[in-house]
Amino acid sequence: MAMSRLRWAMLATTIVALNLFFWLAPAGLALRAQVISQLFGPRMVRAEVVVLDQSNTPQDYRIDRGVLTSASSTAVTLTEADGTSQTIPIDQNTRFYGLPARLNITKLPKGITFRVLVIHLANAAADSVQVEGRGP
């Protein structure tokens, strides 16, 4: 009889522990998502992120956000929220997202400004240019 009570107590303890784990785990994950959203969300001006590739070589990424002030077939220039002007090279491999199909980034109409997010390796052409909206 004492052995069955011991088994019952161990089973109940295990179930309670599992319940607590699954109840608390999402809150911890949400905190991480909140921090990431705060760091890389709409208030981000610029960021530099260093990651290791498959061969453990550091890759230095730049993320720039601002208002597109000029664009050519070789570079885009944007003014960031703190007033810093960045000229970032582009090439034929640069992908553009969020831009209406009828508009060409290099032939923007006068008087129309776009907010953009540019991701690129440091000292390299942009990987992508995300148009986030119109206006400053």
C-alpha positions in Angstrom: 0.0 0.0 0.0 2.8 2.4 0.9 4.5 1.7 -2.5 1.4 2.5 -4.5 1.1 5.9 -2.6 4.7 6.6 -3.4 4.1 5.9 -7.1 0.9 8.0 -7.0 2.8 10.9 -5.4 5.7 10.7 -7.9 3.2 10.6 -10.8 1.3 13.6 -9.5 4.5 15.5 -9.0 5.7 14.7 -12.5 2.3 15.8 -14.0 2.4 19.1 -12.0 6.0 19.8 -13.1 5.1 19.2 -16.7 2.1 21.4 -16.4 4.2 24.2 -14.9 6.8 23.8 -17.7 4.3 24.1 -20.5 2.5 26.9 -18.8 5.6 29.0 -18.2 7.5 28.2 -21.4 5.4 30.4 -23.8 5.9 33.4 -21.5 9.7 33.1 -21.8 9.5 32.7 -25.5 7.3 35.8 -25.7 9.8 37.8 -23.8 12.5 36.9 -26.5 10.1 37.9 -29.3 9.4 41.2 -27.5 13.1 42.0 -27.3 13.6 41.1 -30.9 10.7 43.2 -31.9 12.0 46.2 -29.9 15.5 45.9 -31.4 14.5 45.3 -35.0 11.0 46.9 -35.1 9.9 50.1 -36.7 11.9 52.3 -34.3 15.2 50.8 -35.4 17.4 53.4 -37.2 20.3 51.1 -38.2 21.9 47.9 -36.9 25.1 45.9 -37.5 24.7 42.1 -37.0 27.6 39.7 -37.1 26.8 36.0 -37.7 28.9 32.9 -38.4 28.3 31.2 -41.8 28.5 27.4 -42.3 32.3 27.5 -42.4 32.4 29.6 -39.1 33.5 32.7 -41.0 32.0 35.9 -39.6 29.6 37.7 -41.8 29.0 41.4 -41.0 25.5 42.5 -42.0 24.2 46.1 -42.0 20.5 46.9 -41.7 19.7 50.5 -42.6 16.2 52.2 -42.4 15.3 55.6 -43.7 13.8 57.8 -46.3 15.0 57.1 -49.9 16.5 60.4 -51.2 18.0 59.2 -54.5 18.4 56.1 -56.5 20.4 55.1 -59.5 21.2 51.8 -61.3 24.2 51.4 -59.0 23.3 52.8 -55.6 20.5 54.0 -53.3 20.9 56.9 -50.9 18.7 57.2 -47.8 18.5 59.5 -44.9 18.1 57.8 -41.5 16.0 59.0 -38.6 19.0 60.5 -36.9 19.9 62.5 -40.0 22.8 60.3 -41.2 22.9 59.8 -45.0 23.8 56.4 -46.3 24.7 55.5 -49.8 24.4 51.8 -50.4 25.5 50.0 -53.6 23.0 47.9 -55.5 23.5 45.4 -58.3 21.5 43.1 -60.6 21.1 40.6 -57.6 19.5 43.2 -55.3 15.8 42.2 -54.6 13.2 44.9 -54.2 10.1 44.2 -52.1 7.0 46.3 -51.6 7.4 48.5 -54.6 4.5 48.7 -57.0 5.4 46.8 -60.2 4.8 49.9 -62.4 7.5 51.8 -60.5 11.2 51.5 -61.1 13.4 52.3 -58.1 15.8 54.3 -60.3 13.0 56.4 -61.9 11.1 57.6 -58.9 8.5 60.4 -59.6 9.5 63.8 -58.3 7.9 64.7 -54.9 7.2 61.0 -53.9 9.3 59.7 -51.0 9.5 56.1 -49.7 10.6 54.7 -46.4 12.9 51.8 -47.0 14.8 49.0 -45.1 18.0 47.9 -46.7 19.9 44.8 -45.7 23.5 44.2 -47.0 26.8 42.8 -46.1 29.2 45.6 -45.0 31.0 47.1 -48.0 28.9 45.1 -50.4 25.8 45.6 -52.6 22.4 45.4 -51.0 20.8 42.0 -50.7 17.4 43.5 -50.5 15.5 46.8 -50.4 12.1 46.6 -48.6 9.8 49.6 -49.3 7.9 50.1 -46.1 5.6 52.9 -47.2 5.4 56.4 -48.5 6.4 59.6 -46.9 9.0 60.5 -44.3 
